[in-house]
Amino acid sequence: MRKSGTLLRVNLSKECITVEDIPEYVMQAYPGGKALGYYIIAKEVSPSVNALAPENKLVFLPGALSGLAPGASKVAVVSKSPETRLIHDSYAGDRFGPFLKRWGYDAVVIEGRAKELVYLHIGAEVKIKSADALSGMGVYSTTEQLWLKHGDGAVASIGPGGEALVKFANIMFDTERSAGRGGLGAVMGSKNLKAVFVEKIALDNMKRAPAELEKWKELREKLYDLLGTRASPSLKRYGTTNALVSSGKHGMSPAYNFSKPYIDESLSKGLSGERVKQYEIAPERFIHGASCPVKCARYVELEREGEGFRVKPEYESLGMLGAATGVFEFEKVAYLIHLANDLGLDAIAAGNVIGWLFELVERGDIGAEELGFDCSGFGDAEAERKLLIHIAFRRGIGAILAEGVMRSAEQLNRGKDIAVHVKGLEAPAWDPRGLRTYALSYATADVGASHLRGWPSPHSLPNDGPAKELVKSLVDARDKDALFDTLGICKFVPYELEDIAAMFHSVYSEEIDKDIGWRVETLSRLYAVVGGMVPMRDDTIPQRWWEPESEGPAKGNAAFINLADFLEARAEFYRLRGWSDKGVPTQDTLTMLHMEEHMPLLEQANTAIERWL
């Protein structure tokens, strides 16, 4: 039987730190990472709570295998999102998750609000310390200052964007890794928490050793070699940085605010993997990626106005701060990524809202007088630089854009037809018009528009057949994604389910629950509906994705054949999930998933839907 887990609770209002046991039955059903984070928020935070109020909680959780399995270095950050008002989870790799796990913590719950800016120091002792000297600092300086003071531990920090409560502020880890989505940096800022520092701890000194120690060591070495041979050669060579070439070719790019999903390679090559490799350097510091058999992270060093800077570009940051805004020069985009990281802004959301604004400029719907500076629209890297700063400090037009694309369109009463989001979460860099049924993943995902909630297969175009045919593959992929997020495994590491089961058993001497993903999504759905989300209204896609592609291999394809095709696929998704035709889990499904303790939440959800109807 799985032993109880360990929760570190930090109440910033009371300056109180306690360590608690997590019951065995909870650890069985929600063994770590995403699953445990959703459980904690659903149990401890009312669905009606304002995400930026002290009553909301921010939870850092290593995955159940973080630091214990090859390629498992993820930490989950879970809270109620200020963008969507839904439970939101975002992930970062490197050392933070493994170090938390080695210190023996399955979850760190931050609650309340400090009277002044503080940071949290976790190690043999846990302390709340003044961060007054770090106030207003960017992520790079904050991290360097904490390393200078405490040595080479793991750092999670926010930039000015988090302090200013930008709705899409992120949390940066060790300068370059980002838990980017959903505005969790704003939640951290609302608590007057500038950073969390976790002392370095060696694997041999971890507080809880795997149950079958020798078997675990042997399996870990075997899997490292096996996974390395399975990994994609392209991923090993470029990381994710060559994906714009692929997405542009398949009509799935976010170019020009998703108005041109197909782009020729003559354009995408400016942000290609080969272009990135021209500036590639070896990472300076130790990174936990040493345990990863894929090693997809790419670091570059460039110069701007006589000063050097370093950054770790990924496809999403290249796609959204580059292609989505019409900037295709790598040198310029690399700096924009560096700047967004330092300011503590989600690169996906920032690129989305700026791309939206650039299209308004192109249409003549907004001009220099309202912006406060000249802007030529798509391709204006200097305007994009200014906008990032304005957003982070909520200056001028930035104060509106800092609310995210959905609220910006509402406040300006312009551009609602070209605002690309689902449930308030800005769309990432994959346009679904080039892949059948993929838009259903965005429409039904627990957090809003996320590219990490299941990809349907096999690859075909929306007009090739009914979207309903691929819904089962989407559900299966979503459950696998949730499992990886619960265990702390990177999705780019080519694990098979039997590999995961064997590793989990060697660590905990028990079988892994195959229903984790289903259970967590069901809990998330109940919480969302009680909080005001209406599935029949909100499980949908933006207007832009109903526009047929104008060129390329997906020419003539919208995200679905027609509205009936979409509604049929959505109904099939609800059916496979064991939810009613209104998109709400049923009592039988909760019983089957051993979720009886959440029956009161189901009653509230049904009442909320009936009231809406």
N, C-alpha and C positions, 0 to 999 in steps of 0.2 A: 504493500500500500504506500502511495506517495506520502511523504512527510508533509507537515504543515509548512507554509512558506513564511517569509519574513518581510514585513512592511516597515519602512522608515517613514514616520509621519512628522512633518515640520509645520507647525502653526506659526506663521509669521506675525500675526496680530498679537498672540500671547507670548511669542518668543519661547515656545515650548517644543521640545524634541522628544519623541517617544519611539520605541520599537515594539511592534505588535506581531503576533502570530496570525497568519492567514490560515483558516481552517483547511483541513485535508480535503474535504469535499469540494471546496472552491478550487484548490490547486488541481484536482482531478479534472474538473470540467473546463477550467480556465487557467492553463498551466504557465502562463507568462505573457509578455509582450502585449500584442493587440487584445487578445482575449481577456486577460486579467485587467487591462486598462479599461476596457468597455464595462466590465463587471463593476469595477470600483466606482466609475463615474455614474453608472445607472443606479447603484445603491446609495451613493452619498450626495449626489447633486440633483436637485429638483429640475425636471425638464423646463420649468418656467423661469429658472434663474437667468439673469443677465450674465452673459459670458465674461464681462469685464468687472463684475461685482466680486467682492471678497468671498462670497459664498461659492463661487465656482472653484474648482480644484484643478491643479496641473499635476500630471503623474508621469514620472520617468520610469520606464520598465525595460530591463534587459529581456531578451527573449529567453525561453527555457533552455536553449542551447548556445546562447551568446558566449563567445569565448571558449566554447567546449567542442564545437564541430568546425571543420574546415569551411571557410566562407560565412561563418555565423558571427558577425560582429555588430549586429544592429541593436540600437536602442529605440524603443517606441516612446513617443511623447503623445499623451492622450489627454484631452480636455473637451469642454464644450466650446465650439468654434464661435468667435464673434462675427464671422462672415456668414455662416449658414444657420447658426443656432442648433446644429446637430452635434452629436458626439463626433469628434474628429481625431484621427490618428495620423501621425507623420513619423518618418524614420530617418535615422542617420547612421552611417557606419563608423568605423575607426575604433577608438579605445574606450569610450565612455560606457557603453553597454557591458563589454567584458569586464571592465574594472568594477562596476557596480555588482556584477554577478560574483566576482571573486571576493568582494567584501561581504557577500552573503545576503544581499538585498534583492528581492524579487520585484519590489516596487518602492518608489520614493514619492510620497504624496505631499504636495505643497498646498497649503490652504491659508486663508486669511490674507492680510495685506500688511506689510511692514510699514512702520511709521516714517521711515526714510530709506533711501536706496541701500540695499544689502546684497551680499552674495553668500552662498552656502558652501561650506568646506566639509567634504565627506572623506573620512579615512578611519584610522583607529578611534578617533573621536569625531563627532559631528558638531560643527559650530556655525552660528550665524554671525557674519562679520560685516562691518561697515563697508559700503562700496562708494562712499561719497567721492573719493578720488577718481572713480571710474565714470562718474556721471557725464553723459554726453559723448563718451568715447565711442569710436567705431569698434567693430568686432576684432580687427587685427590688433589694435593697440590694447584693448581690454585683455585679450588672450595672452599677449606678450607680457603684460604687466603681472598677470597671475602666474605665469611660468617663472618670471624673474623672482617673484616673492615666495612661491611654494615648490618650485621644481617642476619636473616634467610629468605632470599629471594630465588628466583629461579635462577639458573645459567646454562647458555649454554656456553661451553668452548671447545677449541681445545687443543690437546697435541702437542708434538714435531712433530708428523706426519703431522698435519695440517700446522704448521709453515714451514715444509720442502716441502710442496706441494705434498705430496704423493697422487697419483691419487685416492686412495680409503681411504683417511683420513675421519674420521667421526666427528660429533658434539655430545658431551656428555652433558647430562642434569642431574644436581644434582648428579654427579659422576657415576651413574649406568644406566641411561636411554640413549639410543643411537638413534640418527637419522643417521643410519649407512651407507646407501647405496648411491652409485653414486659419492662419493668423494666430498660431500658438505663441509666437513671440509677443503679441499684444497681451495675451493672457499673462505671460510672465512679467511683462512691463506693468500690468495693472496691479501686480502684487509687490511692486517695487523690488523685484528680484533681478539684479543685473546679470548674475552668472551663477553657475554651479561648478565647483572644482572638485574632482574626484582624484584622490591620491593614487599614484601608480602602485600596483600590487602584482607581483609575479604569479604566473599560473601555478607554480609549485606551492605558493602560500595561500591559495584560495581557502575560504572558510569552510566550504562544504565540498568534499571530494565526490566524484562520481561513484555510484553504488558498486559497479563492477570495474574497478580501477584499471587492472591490466588489460581486460577486454576492451575497455574504452580507449586506452592508449594505442593498442594494436589496430583497432578499427579506424581511429582518427588518421593514422599514418596511411593506411590502405586507401581510405576514401580520398585523401588529399591527392594521391597519385592518380586514382581512377577519375576523379572529377576534372583534373587537369587535362586528361586525354579527351574527355567529352566536350570540353569548352569550345565555343565557336572561335575559329581562327581570326575572324574579323574583330570579335570582342577583345581577343588577346592583343591584337595589333593596335586597334584604335580606341578601345573602350567603347563608349556610346557616341563618340564624337563624329562618326561617319554616317550617323542615322539620317541626317537631312538629305543626303544623296538618295537613300532608300525611300524615305517618306515622300520626297519630291517626285520620284520616279513612279510611285504607286498612287499618286493623287491623294496623299495623306498629310501634306505639310501644312503648317499654320501661316504660310506666307501672306503678308499684307492683310493682317487681321482675318485670316481664314477665307479670304476672297479668292485666293489662287492656290488651291491644294496641290495642283500639278505645277512643278517648276522644272525647267530644263537644267541639266547638269552644268551648263555653262554659268548658271547663276548659283546653284548650290555648292559648286566647288570652292567658292570663297569661304565657306564655313565647313569644309569637308575634313575628314580625318587626316588626309595627307597635308592639308594646310596647317592643321594643329600640330602635326608632328615636326614641322619646321622649327617650332619653338619649344619642343618638349625637353624637360629636364627631369632628373631623378628627384624624388621627394627628399627634402632636407632632413626632416625629423623621422624618427621611428613612427611607423603607422601600423595599426593592427592588421592591415592588409597583408602583412607577411604570412599570415595564416590562410590567406585566400589563394586557391589554386588558379584563379582566373586573372587576378590583378588587372582589372580594367581601368583603374583610376589613372588619369593622365594629368600631369602638372606641366605648366608652361611658364616661361619667364619672358616678359616683353618690356618695352620702354615707352613712356609717354611724357613728352615735354621734358626730356632729359632725366627722368626718374624711372627706375626699374620697379616692376611689380610682378607678383606671382599669383597664379590662380589655377583652379582645377575646373576646366570647362566640361560640361556634360551636354548631351543632346538637348535636353529640355531648356537649359539656359541659352544655348546657341540658337535654338529654334524660336524661343519666345522673345529674348532681348535682341535677336538678330532678324530672322526671317519674318516673324510676325510684325515687326516694325519697319521692315523693308531695308534693313542694314545688313549687307552681305560682305563686309570687309572684316576679316577675323581680328585684325589688330584693334579695330574700334570696338567690336563686340566683346573681345576679351577684357578690355578695360571696363566696359559697362557691367560685365559679370562681377569683376573685382569690386567695383563701386557698390553694386547692389548687395554683395556679400558684406562689405564693410558697414553699410548703412543698416544691415539687418532686414532686407526686404526679400520676399519670395520672388525669385526671378521669373517664375511662370506667371504669377498674377501681375507683377509689375509690367512685364512685356505685353501681357494681354490688355491691360487697361491703357497702356501707352499706344499700342497698335490701334485700339478702338478710337482713342483721341486723334491719332494721325489720320484715320479715315474720316473723322468729322472735319478735320482741317481740309482734306482733299475735296470733300463735298461742299465746302464753303459754309459749314454749319457753326464754325467757331474760328475766331481770328486772333491776331496779335494783341489787340486791345484787351480781350478777355483773358488770354493766356499770360500777358505781362511780358512777352518777348516774341521775337519773330520765330516762326516755325513753318517749314515748307511741307510738312507731312511726312509720308513714308520716305525712309532713307536719311532723315535728318538726325544724325548721331549726336550732334551738339545739343539739339533740343531735347533729345532723349536723356542725355546726361543731366541737363538742368531739371528735367521733370523728376528724375530719380531723387535728386536732392530736395526739390520742393515737396515731394511726397513724404520723404522721411522726416522732414521737419514741419510738415503741414503748413507750408507757405503758399499763399495765393491759390492758384488752381489746384495745387497739390493737396490742399486741405479737403477738396472734394474727391480727387482721385484716390486719396488714402482710404476712402470708404469702400473701394472695390468697384468693379465695372457695373454690377447691377445697381448699386446705390448711386453711382455717379450718373448713370443714365436717368435714373429717377429724379435726382436733384436738379440736373440740367434740363430735364424733360426733352432730351435729344438722344438719338442713337439707340433707342431700345431695340430696334430691328437688327442692329449689328453688334449688340453686346453678347459675347459668346461665353455663356456660363450655364451651369445647372445648379439650381437651388442656391445661387449666390456664389458658388465656387467657380472661379475662372477656369476655362478649359485649358488643358495642357497642349503640347505641341503635336498632337496626332488628330488630324481631321478624319472623322469616321466615314466620310463619303467614299473612301477607297476600300472599305472592308465591311462586308455584309454582317449585320447584327451588332456591330461594334458600338453603334450609337445607343443601343439598349443598355450596354454596360455603363455608359455615362448616365443615362436616364434613371437607372435603378440603384446606382452605387450608394453605399451607406453615407458617404461624405459629400456627394455632389460630383462634379465633373472630375473624375480621376482616371488616369490611364493604367492604374495598378489594381483594378478590381475585375480582372478577367478579360482575356481576349478570346473571341470565338474562333473556331477552326472547322474545316480547312479554310484557307484564304480564298475568298471569292468576292465578287462585287454585289452591291445591294440589288441590282436589277437581275442577277443571275437566278434568283429564286426567293421563296418566302423567307423572311427573317426568322420565322418560327422554327425552321429546320435546324438552326444552329444554336438555339437557346440552351439546350442541354450541355453543349460543349462550353458555353459561356459560364454556366453554373458550376461545372466541374473545375474550370480554370479559376473561378473566383474562390472556391473553397480551398484550392491549393495555395493561392495567394495568401489567404487568411491564415493558413497553416504556417507558411513561411514567416509571416509577420508575427505570429505567436511564438515561434521558435527562435526568431532573430536571424534567420537565414536570408542572405541576399538572393533576390529573384534571378540574378544572372548566373548563379552557380547551378550547374545542371544536375541537381539531385533528382533521383527517382524516389517514389514514395517508400519503397522497400529500404533504401539507404537511410532515409529519415527515421523509419520505424526501428531499424537496428541501432542507430546512434542514440535515439531516445531511450531505448531499453537499456543500453549499456550505462547510461547516466542515471536513470531512475528506477530500473528493474520493474518496469511496467509497460503495458501497451499504450500507444498513443490513441486518443479518442478521435475517430474518423469524422465525427460530427462537429468538430470545433468551429469550422467556418460557418456552417449552417446555424449553429447555436448563437454565435456572436452577431450574425446579420439579423437574426430574429429578434435578439435583445435590442439591437440598434434601431430596428424598425418600430418596435413598441415605444421606445423612448422618443423617437422622432415624432410619431403621431400624437402622443400625449403633449409634446411640446408645440404642436400646431401645424406640423407638416401633413398635407393631405395628398396621399398617393395618386389619386385619379387626376389631380391638378398638377402636382409637382414632379411626378415621375415622367419627365418630358425632356425635350431637347430644344435648343435655341432656334430661332427662325432661320439663321444663316445656314444651318445644316439641311434645311428643306430646299435650298436653292440647288439645282442640278449643276454639277461640275461643267465648266465650259470647254475644257480641252483635256488632252491626255488620255490614258487608258481607261479612266473612270468617267469619261465624258458622258453627260446625260444622266449620271447617277446622283440622286440625292441620298440622304442617309437611309431612307427606306423607299420601297416602291411607291407607297402612298400611305395615307393615314391609317387605312384599314390594316395594312401590313404591320405597321407599328403597334397598333392596338392588339392585334392577334398575338404578336410576339410578346408583348408585355403581359397579356393574360396567361400565356404559357409559362412565363417566368414566375408569376404569382402561383400558378398551379404546382410547378416543380418545387417551389419553396414551401408548399403547404400553407399558403396564405389564402385569404378569401378573395373574391373578385374585386373587393375594394382595396386590396393590397395590404391587409392587416393579418398577422399570424392568427391561426385558430387555436382553440383550446387543445384539440387533439395533437397539434404540432408541438405545443409546449410540453404536453405530457410525454410524447415520444422522445423529445430531446432532454427529458429530466429537468425541466425548467419550471417546476411547480411553484417555486418561491416567487416567480414573476407574474403569477396569475393576477394579483391586484393591478399590476401595470397593464395587463391585457384588458381588464375591465375598464380602466381609465381610457385606453386607446379606443375601444369600441364606443364608449360614451362620446368621446371627442368626434369620431367620424359621424355618428348619428346626429350630433348637434350641427355639424357642418352640412350634412345632407338636408 
